[in-house]
Amino acid sequence: MRIIGGDKSGIIIHAPQNLPVRPTTDRSKESLFNILENKYNWEGLKTLDLFTGTGNISYELASRGVTEITSVDKDFGCVKFVKETAQKLAFHQIQVRKQDVFVFLKNDSNSYDLIFADPPYALDKIVDLSIMVFEKQLLAKNGMLIIEHGSHLDLSSQKGFFEERKYGQSTFSFFKNPE
């Protein structure tokens, strides 16, 4: 995986083979960040990276100047790798939490400008993510939730859904606070 934008653009990061992850591809990530680049001024954003895995999205956000990033994963190996990599890259704005994402969401009371979730595609509770985010009011007024999921899953009937982008077997579903 590589960082595609920002001050650390071009850096290649090699994750251990034994992590239980499916990182967002560089092509999909580049397309996603092209969309986000037109919507956000990165500095000052408060972001949440759920099911962070290798930390791929967190590093990209940090490289682009996001000042507050919370990365959540329940796997010890993933958490250890993200902490070590963030330290090596001097990404001090990344705070890593080892916790089940649904427990984290249940107990969190912060408000985020951008929430990215990349759960395992086989997870049967993917639809619960947007429900929990809106019930807990975790999105800032103009905030956005993005869920990466398998293209077989349709989240368009979920509250706050406004767009999806498909990239092969992966889809990004975009949500915002309902007006």
TIVO-2410 file (N, C-alpha, C; in nm, 3 decimals):
# residues 179
REC num residu      c1      c2      c3 atome chaine
REC   1      M   0.085  -0.117   0.000     N      A
REC   1      M   0.000   0.000   0.000    CA      A
REC   1      M   0.089   0.122   0.000     C      A
REC   2      R   0.038   0.228  -0.062     N      A
REC   2      R   0.117   0.351  -0.066    CA      A
REC   2      R   0.030   0.471  -0.031     C      A
REC   3      I   0.094   0.574   0.019     N      A
REC   3      I   0.026   0.700   0.045    CA      A
REC   3      I   0.023   0.775  -0.087     C      A
REC   4      I  -0.096   0.817  -0.128     N      A
REC   4      I  -0.111   0.874  -0.262    CA      A
REC   4      I  -0.113   1.027  -0.267     C      A
REC   5      G  -0.131   1.093  -0.151     N      A
REC   5      G  -0.138   1.238  -0.152    CA      A
REC   5      G  -0.079   1.299  -0.027     C      A
REC   6      G  -0.062   1.429  -0.030     N      A
REC   6      G  -0.013   1.499   0.088    CA      A
REC   6      G   0.138   1.500   0.098     C      A
REC   7      D   0.187   1.539   0.216     N      A
REC   7      D   0.332   1.556   0.232    CA      A
REC   7      D   0.410   1.426   0.238     C      A
REC   8      K   0.345   1.313   0.255     N      A
REC   8      K   0.414   1.183   0.256    CA      A
REC   8      K   0.378   1.102   0.130     C      A
REC   9      S   0.330   1.171   0.029     N      A
REC   9      S   0.290   1.107  -0.096    CA      A
REC   9      S   0.403   1.020  -0.152     C      A
REC  10      G   0.366   0.900  -0.196     N      A
REC  10      G   0.463   0.810  -0.257    CA      A
REC  10      G   0.525   0.710  -0.162     C      A
REC  11      I   0.511   0.731  -0.033     N      A
REC  11      I   0.568   0.636   0.064    CA      A
REC  11      I   0.493   0.504   0.056     C      A
REC  12      I   0.569   0.397   0.044     N      A
REC  12      I   0.511   0.262   0.039    CA      A
REC  12      I   0.521   0.201   0.178     C      A
REC  13      I   0.410   0.142   0.222     N      A
REC  13      I   0.404   0.080   0.354    CA      A
REC  13      I   0.375  -0.068   0.336     C      A
REC  14      H   0.459  -0.149   0.397     N      A
REC  14      H   0.444  -0.295   0.387    CA      A
REC  14      H   0.386  -0.348   0.517     C      A
REC  15      A   0.262  -0.396   0.510     N      A
REC  15      A   0.197  -0.453   0.628    CA      A
REC  15      A   0.236  -0.600   0.642     C      A
REC  16      P   0.242  -0.649   0.765     N      A
REC  16      P   0.270  -0.791   0.785    CA      A
REC  16      P   0.165  -0.878   0.717     C      A
REC  17      Q   0.207  -0.991   0.667     N      A
REC  17      Q   0.117  -1.083   0.596    CA      A
REC  17      Q   0.010  -1.143   0.686     C      A
REC  18      N   0.035  -1.151   0.815     N      A
REC  18      N  -0.056  -1.223   0.905    CA      A
REC  18      N  -0.172  -1.139   0.959     C      A
REC  19      L  -0.188  -1.015   0.913     N      A
REC  19      L  -0.299  -0.933   0.960    CA      A
REC  19      L  -0.428  -0.974   0.890     C      A
REC  20      P  -0.540  -0.979   0.964     N      A
REC  20      P  -0.668  -1.019   0.905    CA      A
REC  20      P  -0.737  -0.902   0.834     C      A
REC  21      V  -0.678  -0.860   0.722     N      A
REC  21      V  -0.725  -0.738   0.655    CA      A
REC  21      V  -0.745  -0.757   0.505     C      A
REC  22      R  -0.818  -0.664   0.449     N      A
REC  22      R  -0.836  -0.649   0.305    CA      A
REC  22      R  -0.825  -0.499   0.280     C      A
REC  23      P  -0.702  -0.449   0.263     N      A
REC  23      P  -0.686  -0.303   0.251    CA      A
REC  23      P  -0.756  -0.247   0.127     C      A
REC  24      T  -0.804  -0.125   0.141     N      A
REC  24      T  -0.861  -0.053   0.028    CA      A
REC  24      T  -0.753  -0.040  -0.078     C      A
REC  25      T  -0.786  -0.074  -0.201     N      A
REC  25      T  -0.687  -0.068  -0.308    CA      A
REC  25      T  -0.645   0.076  -0.335     C      A
REC  26      D  -0.524   0.092  -0.388     N      A
REC  26      D  -0.475   0.226  -0.420    CA      A
REC  26      D  -0.568   0.295  -0.520     C      A
REC  27      R  -0.618   0.221  -0.617     N      A
REC  27      R  -0.706   0.279  -0.720    CA      A
REC  27      R  -0.835   0.331  -0.656     C      A
REC  28      S  -0.898   0.249  -0.570     N      A
REC  28      S  -1.021   0.291  -0.503    CA      A
REC  28      S  -0.995   0.409  -0.410     C      A
REC  29      K  -0.884   0.401  -0.337     N      A
REC  29      K  -0.850   0.508  -0.242    CA      A
REC  29      K  -0.824   0.639  -0.316     C      A
REC  30      E  -0.756   0.632  -0.429     N      A
REC  30      E  -0.730   0.752  -0.507    CA      A
REC  30      E  -0.861   0.814  -0.557     C      A
REC  31      S  -0.953   0.731  -0.604     N      A
REC  31      S  -1.083   0.780  -0.649    CA      A
REC  31      S  -1.160   0.844  -0.533     C      A
REC  32      L  -1.160   0.778  -0.418     N      A
REC  32      L  -1.229   0.831  -0.301    CA      A
REC  32      L  -1.172   0.968  -0.261     C      A
REC  33      F  -1.041   0.978  -0.253     N      A
REC  33      F  -0.981   1.104  -0.209    CA      A
REC  33      F  -0.994   1.214  -0.314     C      A
REC  34      N  -1.007   1.178  -0.441     N      A
REC  34      N  -1.038   1.279  -0.543    CA      A
REC  34      N  -1.176   1.340  -0.515     C      A
REC  35      I  -1.271   1.257  -0.475     N      A
REC  35      I  -1.405   1.306  -0.439    CA      A
REC  35      I  -1.397   1.396  -0.316     C      A
REC  36      L  -1.328   1.349  -0.213     N      A
REC  36      L  -1.321   1.422  -0.086    CA      A
REC  36      L  -1.242   1.552  -0.098     C      A
REC  37      E  -1.143   1.553  -0.185     N      A
REC  37      E  -1.058   1.671  -0.204    CA      A
REC  37      E  -1.142   1.794  -0.241     C      A
REC  38      N  -1.250   1.772  -0.312     N      A
REC  38      N  -1.337   1.882  -0.355    CA      A
REC  38      N  -1.436   1.924  -0.247     C      A
REC  39      K  -1.447   1.847  -0.140     N      A
REC  39      K  -1.546   1.876  -0.037    CA      A
REC  39      K  -1.485   1.929   0.093     C      A
REC  40      Y  -1.357   1.902   0.115     N      A
REC  40      Y  -1.299   1.931   0.246    CA      A
REC  40      Y  -1.169   2.010   0.238     C      A
REC  41      N  -1.152   2.097   0.336     N      A
REC  41      N  -1.024   2.155   0.368    CA      A
REC  41      N  -0.973   2.066   0.482     C      A
REC  42      W  -0.867   1.993   0.462     N      A
REC  42      W  -0.825   1.887   0.553    CA      A
REC  42      W  -0.790   1.937   0.693     C      A
REC  43      E  -0.723   2.051   0.702     N      A
REC  43      E  -0.679   2.100   0.832    CA      A
REC  43      E  -0.799   2.130   0.920     C      A
REC  44      G  -0.792   2.086   1.043     N      A
REC  44      G  -0.898   2.113   1.138    CA      A
REC  44      G  -1.008   2.009   1.141     C      A
REC  45      L  -1.005   1.912   1.049     N      A
REC  45      L  -1.108   1.808   1.049    CA      A
REC  45      L  -1.088   1.712   1.165     C      A
REC  46      K  -1.197   1.666   1.218     N      A
REC  46      K  -1.196   1.561   1.320    CA      A
REC  46      K  -1.250   1.436   1.252     C      A
REC  47      T  -1.168   1.331   1.244     N      A
REC  47      T  -1.205   1.212   1.167    CA      A
REC  47      T  -1.199   1.085   1.250     C      A
REC  48      L  -1.275   0.987   1.203     N      A
REC  48      L  -1.284   0.857   1.268    CA      A
REC  48      L  -1.267   0.750   1.161     C      A
REC  49      D  -1.172   0.660   1.181     N      A
REC  49      D  -1.144   0.550   1.088    CA      A
REC  49      D  -1.180   0.420   1.159     C      A
REC  50      L  -1.296   0.363   1.122     N      A
REC  50      L  -1.346   0.241   1.186    CA      A
REC  50      L  -1.300   0.118   1.108     C      A
REC  51      F  -1.268   0.010   1.180     N      A
REC  51      F  -1.209  -0.110   1.120    CA      A
REC  51      F  -1.082  -0.068   1.047     C      A
REC  52      T  -0.995   0.003   1.117     N      A
REC  52      T  -0.879   0.066   1.054    CA      A
REC  52      T  -0.784  -0.033   0.987     C      A
REC  53      G  -0.778  -0.157   1.034     N      A
REC  53      G  -0.693  -0.258   0.970    CA      A
REC  53      G  -0.548  -0.215   0.966     C      A
REC  54      T  -0.494  -0.193   0.846     N      A
REC  54      T  -0.354  -0.154   0.830    CA      A
REC  54      T  -0.332  -0.006   0.857     C      A
REC  55      G  -0.440   0.071   0.869     N      A
REC  55      G  -0.428   0.215   0.890    CA      A
REC  55      G  -0.420   0.294   0.761     C      A
REC  56      N  -0.442   0.228   0.650     N      A
REC  56      N  -0.431   0.285   0.516    CA      A
REC  56      N  -0.501   0.420   0.503     C      A
REC  57      I  -0.626   0.429   0.544     N      A
REC  57      I  -0.702   0.554   0.532    CA      A
REC  57      I  -0.651   0.658   0.632     C      A
REC  58      S  -0.617   0.615   0.752     N      A
REC  58      S  -0.564   0.708   0.853    CA      A
REC  58      S  -0.435   0.774   0.808     C      A
REC  59      Y  -0.345   0.697   0.747     N      A
REC  59      Y  -0.219   0.755   0.697    CA      A
REC  59      Y  -0.247   0.856   0.587     C      A
REC  60      E  -0.341   0.824   0.501     N      A
REC  60      E  -0.375   0.915   0.391    CA      A
REC  60      E  -0.430   1.046   0.446     C      A
REC  61      L  -0.518   1.036   0.545     N      A
REC  61      L  -0.573   1.157   0.608    CA      A
REC  61      L  -0.463   1.239   0.675     C      A
REC  62      A  -0.375   1.171   0.747     N      A
REC  62      A  -0.266   1.240   0.817    CA      A
REC  62      A  -0.171   1.308   0.717     C      A
REC  63      S  -0.139   1.240   0.610     N      A
REC  63      S  -0.049   1.295   0.509    CA      A
REC  63      S  -0.107   1.422   0.446     C      A
REC  64      R  -0.238   1.429   0.439     N      A
REC  64      R  -0.305   1.544   0.378    CA      A
REC  64      R  -0.330   1.657   0.477     C      A
REC  65      G  -0.293   1.638   0.604     N      A
REC  65      G  -0.301   1.747   0.701    CA      A
REC  65      G  -0.414   1.742   0.800     C      A
REC  66      V  -0.490   1.631   0.804     N      A
REC  66      V  -0.595   1.619   0.904    CA      A
REC  66      V  -0.529   1.618   1.042     C      A
REC  67      T  -0.582   1.697   1.134     N      A
REC  67      T  -0.516   1.716   1.262    CA      A
REC  67      T  -0.566   1.625   1.373     C      A
REC  68      E  -0.680   1.560   1.353     N      A
REC  68      E  -0.734   1.474   1.459    CA      A
REC  68      E  -0.794   1.348   1.396     C      A
REC  69      I  -0.729   1.235   1.420     N      A
REC  69      I  -0.771   1.108   1.361    CA      A
REC  69      I  -0.779   1.003   1.471     C      A
REC  70      T  -0.895   0.941   1.486     N      A
REC  70      T  -0.912   0.829   1.578    CA      A
REC  70      T  -0.929   0.704   1.493     C      A
REC  71      S  -0.842   0.606   1.515     N      A
REC  71      S  -0.845   0.481   1.439    CA      A
REC  71      S  -0.883   0.368   1.533     C      A
REC  72      V  -0.986   0.290   1.495     N      A
REC  72      V  -1.039   0.187   1.584    CA      A
REC  72      V  -1.034   0.050   1.515     C      A
REC  73      D  -0.981  -0.048   1.587     N      A
REC  73      D  -0.980  -0.186   1.540    CA      A
REC  73      D  -0.969  -0.276   1.662     C      A
REC  74      K  -1.027  -0.395   1.654     N      A
REC  74      K  -1.022  -0.485   1.770    CA      A
REC  74      K  -0.905  -0.584   1.763     C      A
REC  75      D  -0.838  -0.592   1.648     N      A
REC  75      D  -0.728  -0.687   1.632    CA      A
REC  75      D  -0.598  -0.629   1.689     C      A
REC  76      F  -0.537  -0.703   1.781     N      A
REC  76      F  -0.414  -0.657   1.846    CA      A
REC  76      F  -0.304  -0.630   1.744     C      A
REC  77      G  -0.287  -0.720   1.647     N      A
REC  77      G  -0.182  -0.704   1.546    CA      A
REC  77      G  -0.202  -0.578   1.463     C      A
REC  78      C  -0.325  -0.550   1.426     N      A
REC  78      C  -0.355  -0.429   1.348    CA      A
REC  78      C  -0.323  -0.304   1.430     C      A
REC  79      V  -0.368  -0.302   1.553     N      A
REC  79      V  -0.346  -0.187   1.641    CA      A
REC  79      V  -0.197  -0.163   1.661     C      A
REC  80      K  -0.124  -0.268   1.685     N      A
REC  80      K   0.022  -0.257   1.705    CA      A
REC  80      K   0.088  -0.203   1.578     C      A
REC  81      F   0.052  -0.257   1.463     N      A
REC  81      F   0.111  -0.212   1.337    CA      A
REC  81      F   0.080  -0.065   1.310     C      A
REC  82      V  -0.044  -0.022   1.331     N      A
REC  82      V  -0.081   0.117   1.304    CA      A
REC  82      V  -0.007   0.211   1.399     C      A
REC  83      K   0.002   0.174   1.526     N      A
REC  83      K   0.076   0.258   1.622    CA      A
REC  83      K   0.222   0.272   1.581     C      A
REC  84      E   0.285   0.161   1.545     N      A
REC  84      E   0.427   0.163   1.506    CA      A
REC  84      E   0.448   0.245   1.378     C      A
REC  85      T   0.361   0.225   1.281     N      A
REC  85      T   0.374   0.296   1.154    CA      A
REC  85      T   0.350   0.446   1.171     C      A
REC  86      A   0.248   0.481   1.248     N      A
REC  86      A   0.220   0.623   1.274    CA      A
REC  86      A   0.340   0.689   1.342     C      A
REC  87      Q   0.402   0.619   1.434     N      A
REC  87      Q   0.519   0.674   1.502    CA      A
REC  87      Q   0.635   0.692   1.404     C      A
REC  88      K   0.661   0.591   1.319     N      A
REC  88      K   0.769   0.600   1.220    CA      A
REC  88      K   0.749   0.716   1.124     C      A
REC  89      L   0.624   0.742   1.086     N      A
REC  89      L   0.594   0.848   0.991    CA      A
REC  89      L   0.569   0.983   1.058     C      A
REC  90      A   0.582   0.988   1.190     N      A
REC  90      A   0.559   1.110   1.269    CA      A
REC  90      A   0.416   1.162   1.252     C      A
REC  91      F   0.322   1.070   1.244     N      A
REC  91      F   0.179   1.104   1.238    CA      A
REC  91      F   0.125   1.103   1.380     C      A
REC  92      H   0.158   1.205   1.456     N      A
REC  92      H   0.119   1.213   1.597    CA      A
REC  92      H  -0.030   1.241   1.615     C      A
REC  93      Q  -0.097   1.281   1.508     N      A
REC  93      Q  -0.240   1.310   1.516    CA      A
REC  93      Q  -0.325   1.184   1.511     C      A
REC  94      I  -0.264   1.068   1.487     N      A
REC  94      I  -0.339   0.942   1.484    CA      A
REC  94      I  -0.342   0.881   1.624     C      A
REC  95      Q  -0.462   0.867   1.678     N      A
REC  95      Q  -0.483   0.801   1.807    CA      A
REC  95      Q  -0.549   0.666   1.779     C      A
REC  96      V  -0.485   0.558   1.820     N      A
REC  96      V  -0.534   0.424   1.789    CA      A
REC  96      V  -0.602   0.365   1.912     C      A
REC  97      R  -0.720   0.310   1.890     N      A
REC  97      R  -0.796   0.246   1.998    CA      A
REC  97      R  -0.818   0.099   1.966     C      A
REC  98      K  -0.781   0.010   2.057     N      A
REC  98      K  -0.807  -0.132   2.041    CA      A
REC  98      K  -0.942  -0.161   2.106     C      A
REC  99      Q  -1.043  -0.174   2.021     N      A
REC  99      Q  -1.178  -0.194   2.073    CA      A
REC  99      Q  -1.268  -0.242   1.959     C      A
REC 100      D  -1.370  -0.318   1.994     N      A
REC 100      D  -1.471  -0.355   1.898    CA      A
REC 100      D  -1.540  -0.227   1.850     C      A
REC 101      V  -1.557  -0.213   1.720     N      A
REC 101      V  -1.613  -0.091   1.663    CA      A
REC 101      V  -1.753  -0.062   1.717     C      A
REC 102      F  -1.835  -0.163   1.731     N      A
REC 102      F  -1.973  -0.140   1.777    CA      A
REC 102      F  -1.977  -0.098   1.924     C      A
REC 103      V  -1.886  -0.150   2.004     N      A
REC 103      V  -1.874  -0.106   2.144    CA      A
REC 103      V  -1.825   0.038   2.148     C      A
REC 104      F  -1.726   0.068   2.064     N      A
REC 104      F  -1.674   0.205   2.057    CA      A
REC 104      F  -1.787   0.303   2.022     C      A
REC 105      L  -1.863   0.271   1.915     N      A
REC 105      L  -1.971   0.360   1.872    CA      A
REC 105      L  -2.077   0.377   1.981     C      A
REC 106      K  -2.107   0.269   2.050     N      A
REC 106      K  -2.208   0.274   2.156    CA      A
REC 106      K  -2.166   0.370   2.268     C      A
REC 107      N  -2.036   0.378   2.295     N      A
REC 107      N  -1.987   0.457   2.408    CA      A
REC 107      N  -1.931   0.593   2.370     C      A
REC 108      D  -1.917   0.620   2.241     N      A
REC 108      D  -1.855   0.745   2.198    CA      A
REC 108      D  -1.959   0.858   2.197     C      A
REC 109      S  -1.915   0.977   2.232     N      A
REC 109      S  -2.006   1.092   2.231    CA      A
REC 109      S  -1.947   1.210   2.154     C      A
REC 110      N  -1.841   1.185   2.079     N      A
REC 110      N  -1.777   1.291   2.001    CA      A
REC 110      N  -1.856   1.319   1.874     C      A
REC 111      S  -1.821   1.425   1.809     N      A
REC 111      S  -1.881   1.462   1.680    CA      A
REC 111      S  -1.767   1.468   1.578     C      A
REC 112      Y  -1.786   1.404   1.463     N      A
REC 112      Y  -1.680   1.393   1.363    CA      A
REC 112      Y  -1.723   1.457   1.231     C      A
REC 113      D  -1.626   1.516   1.164     N      A
REC 113      D  -1.650   1.574   1.032    CA      A
REC 113      D  -1.652   1.466   0.925     C      A
REC 114      L  -1.573   1.362   0.945     N      A
REC 114      L  -1.565   1.254   0.847    CA      A
REC 114      L  -1.546   1.122   0.922     C      A
REC 115      I  -1.632   1.026   0.890     N      A
REC 115      I  -1.621   0.892   0.947    CA      A
REC 115      I  -1.608   0.796   0.830     C      A
REC 116      F  -1.502   0.716   0.832     N      A
REC 116      F  -1.481   0.615   0.729    CA      A
REC 116      F  -1.486   0.478   0.796     C      A
REC 117      A  -1.563   0.386   0.738     N      A
REC 117      A  -1.573   0.250   0.792    CA      A
REC 117      A  -1.545   0.150   0.680     C      A
REC 118      D  -1.454   0.059   0.706     N      A
REC 118      D  -1.420  -0.046   0.609    CA      A
REC 118      D  -1.429  -0.181   0.679     C      A
REC 119      P  -1.552  -0.224   0.711     N      A
REC 119      P  -1.569  -0.351   0.783    CA      A
REC 119      P  -1.541  -0.470   0.692     C      A
REC 120      P  -1.520  -0.587   0.752     N      A
REC 120      P  -1.510  -0.708   0.669    CA      A
REC 120      P  -1.638  -0.721   0.586     C      A
REC 121      Y  -1.623  -0.754   0.458     N      A
REC 121      Y  -1.740  -0.760   0.370    CA      A
REC 121      Y  -1.842  -0.864   0.415     C      A
REC 122      A  -1.797  -0.966   0.487     N      A
REC 122      A  -1.889  -1.071   0.533    CA      A
REC 122      A  -1.960  -1.035   0.663     C      A
REC 123      L  -1.927  -0.923   0.722     N      A
REC 123      L  -1.990  -0.882   0.848    CA      A
REC 123      L  -2.140  -0.862   0.827     C      A
REC 124      D  -2.220  -0.927   0.909     N      A
REC 124      D  -2.365  -0.919   0.893    CA      A
REC 124      D  -2.425  -0.792   0.952     C      A
REC 125      K  -2.347  -0.712   1.023     N      A
REC 125      K  -2.401  -0.592   1.088    CA      A
REC 125      K  -2.358  -0.463   1.018     C      A
REC 126      I  -2.320  -0.470   0.891     N      A
REC 126      I  -2.275  -0.349   0.821    CA      A
REC 126      I  -2.384  -0.242   0.821     C      A
REC 127      V  -2.509  -0.283   0.800     N      A
REC 127      V  -2.620  -0.185   0.797    CA      A
REC 127      V  -2.636  -0.114   0.931     C      A
REC 128      D  -2.591  -0.176   1.040     N      A
REC 128      D  -2.603  -0.114   1.172    CA      A
REC 128      D  -2.510   0.006   1.190     C      A
REC 129      L  -2.405   0.013   1.109     N      A
REC 129      L  -2.308   0.122   1.125    CA      A
REC 129      L  -2.374   0.258   1.107     C      A
REC 130      S  -2.444   0.277   0.996     N      A
REC 130      S  -2.506   0.409   0.973    CA      A
REC 130      S  -2.615   0.436   1.077     C      A
REC 131      I  -2.687   0.334   1.116     N      A
REC 131      I  -2.792   0.351   1.217    CA      A
REC 131      I  -2.732   0.402   1.347     C      A
REC 132      M  -2.624   0.338   1.392     N      A
REC 132      M  -2.559   0.379   1.518    CA      A
REC 132      M  -2.502   0.520   1.508     C      A
REC 133      V  -2.438   0.551   1.396     N      A
REC 133      V  -2.378   0.685   1.380    CA      A
REC 133      V  -2.486   0.793   1.392     C      A
REC 134      F  -2.603   0.771   1.328     N      A
REC 134      F  -2.708   0.872   1.334    CA      A
REC 134      F  -2.780   0.874   1.468     C      A
REC 135      E  -2.803   0.757   1.528     N      A
REC 135      E  -2.867   0.753   1.660    CA      A
REC 135      E  -2.781   0.823   1.765     C      A
REC 136      K  -2.650   0.803   1.758     N      A
REC 136      K  -2.559   0.865   1.854    CA      A
REC 136      K  -2.519   1.008   1.816     C      A
REC 137      Q  -2.566   1.053   1.701     N      A
REC 137      Q  -2.535   1.188   1.651    CA      A
REC 137      Q  -2.385   1.213   1.647     C      A
REC 138      L  -2.313   1.119   1.586     N      A
REC 138      L  -2.168   1.127   1.581    CA      A
REC 138      L  -2.115   1.211   1.465     C      A
REC 139      L  -2.202   1.246   1.370     N      A
REC 139      L  -2.160   1.330   1.258    CA      A
REC 139      L  -2.182   1.476   1.290     C      A
REC 140      A  -2.081   1.557   1.260     N      A
REC 140      A  -2.096   1.702   1.272    CA      A
REC 140      A  -2.201   1.748   1.171     C      A
REC 141      K  -2.245   1.871   1.184     N      A
REC 141      K  -2.355   1.923   1.101    CA      A
REC 141      K  -2.335   1.894   0.952     C      A
REC 142      N  -2.221   1.923   0.898     N      A
REC 142      N  -2.193   1.898   0.756    CA      A
REC 142      N  -2.102   1.778   0.736     C      A
REC 143      G  -2.105   1.687   0.833     N      A
REC 143      G  -2.018   1.570   0.829    CA      A
REC 143      G  -2.062   1.466   0.729     C      A
REC 144      M  -1.973   1.371   0.703     N      A
REC 144      M  -2.001   1.264   0.608    CA      A
REC 144      M  -1.953   1.130   0.664     C      A
REC 145      L  -2.036   1.029   0.643     N      A
REC 145      L  -2.002   0.891   0.674    CA      A
REC 145      L  -1.982   0.818   0.542     C      A
REC 146      I  -1.872   0.744   0.533     N      A
REC 146      I  -1.845   0.663   0.415    CA      A
REC 146      I  -1.825   0.521   0.461     C      A
REC 147      I  -1.901   0.429   0.403     N      A
REC 147      I  -1.887   0.287   0.435    CA      A
REC 147      I  -1.840   0.216   0.309     C      A
REC 148      E  -1.726   0.148   0.320     N      A
REC 148      E  -1.679   0.064   0.210    CA      A
REC 148      E  -1.733  -0.076   0.235     C      A
REC 149      H  -1.792  -0.135   0.131     N      A
REC 149      H  -1.854  -0.267   0.145    CA      A
REC 149      H  -1.852  -0.339   0.011     C      A
REC 150      G  -1.885  -0.467   0.014     N      A
REC 150      G  -1.894  -0.545  -0.108    CA      A
REC 150      G  -2.003  -0.490  -0.199     C      A
REC 151      S  -1.980  -0.498  -0.329     N      A
REC 151      S  -2.075  -0.441  -0.425    CA      A
REC 151      S  -2.209  -0.515  -0.428     C      A
REC 152      H  -2.217  -0.632  -0.368     N      A
REC 152      H  -2.344  -0.706  -0.362    CA      A
REC 152      H  -2.442  -0.645  -0.262     C      A
REC 153      L  -2.392  -0.563  -0.169     N      A
REC 153      L  -2.476  -0.504  -0.065    CA      A
REC 153      L  -2.528  -0.368  -0.109     C      A
REC 154      D  -2.657  -0.344  -0.090     N      A
REC 154      D  -2.720  -0.218  -0.126    CA      A
REC 154      D  -2.761  -0.144   0.001     C      A
REC 155      L  -2.699  -0.030   0.026     N      A
REC 155      L  -2.730   0.049   0.145    CA      A
REC 155      L  -2.814   0.173   0.112     C      A
REC 156      S  -2.865   0.181  -0.010     N      A
REC 156      S  -2.932   0.303  -0.054    CA      A
REC 156      S  -3.063   0.333   0.021     C      A
REC 157      S  -3.120   0.236   0.090     N      A
REC 157      S  -3.243   0.263   0.165    CA      A
REC 157      S  -3.215   0.308   0.309     C      A
REC 158      Q  -3.088   0.316   0.347     N      A
REC 158      Q  -3.053   0.356   0.483    CA      A
REC 158      Q  -3.066   0.507   0.500     C      A
REC 159      K  -3.102   0.548   0.619     N      A
REC 159      K  -3.115   0.690   0.655    CA      A
REC 159      K  -2.984   0.763   0.621     C      A
REC 160      G  -2.997   0.877   0.557     N      A
REC 160      G  -2.882   0.963   0.528    CA      A
REC 160      G  -2.805   0.929   0.402     C      A
REC 161      F  -2.839   0.817   0.337     N      A
REC 161      F  -2.768   0.777   0.216    CA      A
REC 161      F  -2.790   0.880   0.106     C      A
REC 162      F  -2.681   0.916   0.033     N      A
REC 162      F  -2.701   1.007  -0.079    CA      A
REC 162      F  -2.626   0.968  -0.206     C      A
REC 163      E  -2.531   0.875  -0.197     N      A
REC 163      E  -2.454   0.841  -0.317    CA      A
REC 163      E  -2.375   0.714  -0.294     C      A
REC 164      E  -2.347   0.643  -0.405     N      A
REC 164      E  -2.255   0.531  -0.398    CA      A
REC 164      E  -2.165   0.535  -0.519     C      A
REC 165      R  -2.044   0.483  -0.501     N      A
REC 165      R  -1.947   0.470  -0.610    CA      A
REC 165      R  -1.894   0.329  -0.607     C      A
REC 166      K  -1.900   0.261  -0.720     N      A
REC 166      K  -1.855   0.123  -0.729    CA      A
REC 166      K  -1.720   0.116  -0.799     C      A
REC 167      Y  -1.633   0.033  -0.743     N      A
REC 167      Y  -1.501   0.006  -0.799    CA      A
REC 167      Y  -1.480  -0.144  -0.795     C      A
REC 168      G  -1.522  -0.212  -0.899     N      A
REC 168      G  -1.511  -0.357  -0.904    CA      A
REC 168      G  -1.599  -0.421  -0.798     C      A
REC 169      Q  -1.539  -0.501  -0.711     N      A
REC 169      Q  -1.612  -0.570  -0.606    CA      A
REC 169      Q  -1.636  -0.484  -0.482     C      A
REC 170      S  -1.583  -0.362  -0.484     N      A
REC 170      S  -1.597  -0.271  -0.370    CA      A
REC 170      S  -1.688  -0.154  -0.404     C      A
REC 171      T  -1.764  -0.110  -0.305     N      A
REC 171      T  -1.851   0.006  -0.319    CA      A
REC 171      T  -1.831   0.098  -0.200     C      A
REC 172      F  -1.828   0.228  -0.227     N      A
REC 172      F  -1.831   0.329  -0.121    CA      A
REC 172      F  -1.972   0.385  -0.117     C      A
REC 173      S  -2.038   0.374  -0.002     N      A
REC 173      S  -2.169   0.436   0.019    CA      A
REC 173      S  -2.148   0.560   0.105     C      A
REC 174      F  -2.205   0.672   0.061     N      A
REC 174      F  -2.189   0.801   0.127    CA      A
REC 174      F  -2.317   0.840   0.198     C      A
REC 175      F  -2.302   0.890   0.320     N      A
REC 175      F  -2.415   0.931   0.403    CA      A
REC 175      F  -2.388   1.070   0.461     C      A
REC 176      K  -2.494   1.147   0.480     N      A
REC 176      K  -2.484   1.274   0.550    CA      A
REC 176      K  -2.605   1.288   0.640     C      A
REC 177      N  -2.598   1.383   0.731     N      A
REC 177      N  -2.711   1.406   0.821    CA      A
REC 177      N  -2.835   1.439   0.739     C      A
REC 178      P  -2.945   1.372   0.765     N      A
REC 178      P  -3.069   1.405   0.694    CA      A
REC 178      P  -3.113   1.547   0.730     C      A
REC 179      E  -3.162   1.617   0.632     N      A
REC 179      E  -3.207   1.757   0.653    CA      A
REC 179      E  -3.337   1.758   0.729     C      A
***
